[in-house]
Structures are given as structure tokens and as C-alpha cells.
Amino acid sequence: MLWGCLILLGLLAMLIAYGWLRKKWWSITSSSESLHDLDSMNGRQFESWISDVLRSHGFGVYDTPHAGDFGVDVLCSPPGTRARIAIQAKRYKGNVGNKAVQQAIAGAQFHDCQRSAVVTQSHFTKAACMQALKADPPVLLVDRAQIMKLPEILAASISS
């Protein structure tokens, strides 16, 4: 009887562990679209992708309305912090200019965020890079080369 209970408990523990690992694997693989996939999304799909990736990495994510968002598409908090980051998402074919940086700054101020970021699957103009560096605090620019490490970049920006 005791052995039967122990075996049953062991099987139950294995099933729970299998379910957790499968869920973890699914969240990683389902959010790992290629850059080509990101290029084919529209703006709202890109915003949703950003939200989904951040949620799968334990961020608190608060989507903003599509109208009147004051330049912010996604508000998030890294795991274990109350600090908020305002994200301006830009799914562009060309380079993202400094207007997006200005929107991120204004939106972060309006939403009382500690940091702001502009995230694109494209690249930034020189003017956008210069303005982002001169902002106080600097605006994070996450482009094509860094987008697959977005959660790590955002979390590190709060801890630094």
C-alpha cells in the first residue's frame, strides 16, 4: 500500500514537471519568430509580439489604447520591480527617426515611467541615436540587431 502511494506520488510529480517544462519550452519557441516574420507583421501585430515576449519572460505588461497613447504602445515592469518602462514600437520598412524618440520621451513622462525605449525590427537614423543619447535619462534604442534580446536589455536598463 505504501509503495503504491509512493509510486503514484512519483508519477504525479513527473507529470507536473513535464507539464511545466513543456509550457516553458512552448513559451520560448512560440515567441521566437524570425526577423523575417517580424518584417511581415503590421504595427499592431508587432506591438502584440512585444507584449507577448515580455509576458513570457515574467514582465508585468500593460497595453495602452491605440489612440491617445501619448507615444507609448506598451508599458512594462521587469520581474521583481515596480519600475515602469514606456515602449514606443515601430514596425518600419525604413529607418526610424527622432520623432519616435520624442514620442517615447513624452509618453514616459505622461505615464510616470523611469525609462523609455523605442523598439523596431528595422534600424535608427543618426538623428534618432543622437537624441536618444542626449535625453535624460537616455532613451533605449532596440533595433534589428538586438530585438531578440529585448527582455534582457530592458531588465538591465532598470538595474543599471
N, C-alpha and C positions, 0 to 999 in steps of 0.2 A: 504494500500500500504506500509506504513512504517512498520507495523507489519510483513508483508510478507517478506520484506527485512531483518528485524532483525532475523526472524526465519531462513531464508536462510543463513545469515551470521553465525548464531549459528551452524547450521548443517555443514557448511563448516569448521568451527573451530574444531568441533568434529571429522570430517573425517581426518583433518590434524593431530590432536592429536593422533587419533587411528593409523594412518599410522606410525607416529614417534615412538609410544610405541611398535607397532608390529615389526618395524625394530630393535629397541633396544633389545627387547626380543629375536629376531631371532639371532642377533649377539652374544648374551650371550650364548644361547643354542647351536648354531651351532659350537661354539669354545670350548665347554666344553666336549671334548672327555674324556673317562675314561683312566686311566693308561694302561689298557689292550689294548685299541685302539692305544695308543702311542707305545706300545711294538710291535704291528704288522706292524707299518709303516717302510718304508725304509728310508734311510738317507735324500733323497730329499723331501720326504713327510713330514718328521719331521721338516726340515728347513721351508717348506711352512706353516706348522701348527704354528710354532713360529711367522713367519711374519704375518699370519692372525690374531692371537691372539693379537699381539701388535697393528696392524692397528685398530682392533675393539675397542681398548682402547685409541685411539687418538694419538698413536705414529707415527712419521714420520718413514717410513721403506724403506730401500734401499737395495735390494737384491744384492749380489755380484755374479760375474760369478762363475761357478762351478770349473773352472780351473784357477789357478793363483790368488786365492783369498787371498793369504798371511795369511792363517789361520783364515779367517773371513768368516762366512756364511751369516750373517745378520748384517747390520749396522742400528742403530735406534737412534731416538731422542725422549725423553719423551715429552709429551704435554707441550707447553709453554716454551720450552728451545731450545737452539741451540746446547747444549752439545750432543756429539755422543758417543754411546756405541757400541763396537765391540763384536759380539756374535759368539762363536765357538759352533756349535750344534753337539752333539754326541749322536746318537741313537745306544746304545750298549746293548749287552746281558750281558756282564761282567762289571766290574768296569772301570771307565775312569781314565787313568793315567796322569802323569805330562806332557807328550808330548802335550796333548790338552791345558794345561795351557801355555806352551811355545808358542804354535801356537797363542793363544789368545793375549798374550803379544806382539808378533811380528806383528800380524795383526793390533792391536790397534795403535802401533807406526806408521806403514806404512800408515794407514788411518787417522792419526791425531785425534784419539778418546781420550776422557777424562777418559773413563772407559772401561774395558773389562770384559767379562763373558764367562763361559763355562756352557752350558745348556744341561742336559741329563735327560732322563726318567729312568736312572739307578742310580748308586752311584759312588763315587770317592774313589780312593786309598788314603792311608795315605800320600804318597809322593806328590800326586796332591794337597791335602789340605795344606801341609806344604809349597809347592812352591807358591801356591796362596796367602797365608798369608804374605810371605816374599816379594812378588812383590810390586813395588812402582809405582802407587797405587795398593793396593791388587786387585787380580782378584776375581770377584764374582763367586761363585760356586753355581749353582742352580740344585739340584738333584730331585729325585723322590718325596721326602717329601715336596718340595717347589714349584714344577713346575706349579701347578695350580694357584699360586700367582705371576707368573713371572712379569706381568706388574707392580704390586705394588713394588716388590723387586727392579726392575730396576729404577723406578722413584725415590724411596727412596735413591738409591745409588748416584744419582746426587745431590739431595738436602742436603745430609749429608756432 
